[in-house]
Structures are given as C-alpha cells and as structure tokens.
Amino acid sequence: MKILIINRNTRNEHEWRRKDRLRTINRRLIRQEKLCRGCELCGRRDLPPPELHFHHRDQAKKRRKICHMITSATDVLVDELAQCRLWCRWSHNHFHRTGEIRFCPQALAARPAEMEVFA
C-alpha cells in the first residue's frame, strides 16, 4: 500500500481519493444550497455564496462547523445543513457580536423601519 505525504491525517491513497471526491461533491452541495435558499432574514437571493453563512439553530445539537464537514459523508452534511439557518454575512456577524437578529443595511433600505429588529 502506497502511503502519501500530502496530508498527515490521510492514511493512504484510497482515503485521500475518497476525501477528495467527497470534498468536490460537498462543496457543490453547499454552493447549490446557498444559491437556492438565499438569506432567510432579509430574503435576498442576489448574494454570492461566500456572503451567506450557516447559523445553527440549536448550538447544543451542533456537531461541527459546516466548513469543517467538507470531507464528511454527504448524508451527515445534509443532516447538519437541515439544522442551520442561512443568513447574510452582515446579519450573522451582528448576531454573534450583539445577540440581536437584524436585517443587513441593504435590506433595511427596502423594508419599513418597524421590521428592523426581531424578538
């Protein structure tokens, strides 16, 4: 069995190829999920995929970050994605800094002021 030195966590060539295949499939799945769903807070679907972040609804049920599950089995990733909300970058960062769920400034320009903050 040929051992590769590409990645210290990879035991052999078979494992490396399996992870490489899963990485391609899962990245495509995550990108497609972001393009289809858009931001769940403000409803914007025109954002590029890197501007959308997954937010776990219940932190206690969270297995790992989505970005760390890129070489996990696809069905495990799909289960984890089902537990997540998809928010734009600004809203997600604002929530983790302040604890408030808010629309991003671009969405606020298109919505009335009374819809700015959620309970």
VENTA-V329212 format. One record per pair of residues at least 24 apart in sequence whose C-alpha atoms are under 8 Angstrom apart, sorted by sequence separation. I is the first residue (numbers start at 0). J is the second residue. D is the distance in whole Angstrom. If there is no record, write none. Layout:
BEGIN
[[I:J:D] [I:J:D]]
END
This chain:
BEGIN
[[57:82:8] [56:82:6] [53:80:8] [55:82:6] [56:83:6] [55:83:4] [56:84:7] [54:83:5] [55:84:6] [53:83:6] [54:84:5] [53:84:6] [54:85:6] [53:85:5] [54:86:7] [52:85:6] [53:86:6] [51:85:6] [52:86:5] [51:86:6] [52:87:6] [51:87:4] [52:88:6] [50:87:6] [51:88:5] [54:91:7] [50:88:5] [52:91:7] [46:87:8] [26:69:7] [25:69:6] [25:70:7] [39:84:7] [39:85:6] [40:86:6] [22:69:5] [38:85:5] [39:86:6] [40:87:8] [21:69:7] [22:70:5] [25:73:6] [37:85:7] [38:86:5] [21:70:5] [24:73:8] [36:85:7] [37:86:8] [38:87:5] [21:71:7] [19:70:8] [21:72:7] [25:76:8] [18:70:5] [21:73:7] [33:85:7] [18:71:8] [40:101:8] [41:102:6] [40:102:6] [41:103:7] [43:106:8] [41:106:6]]
END
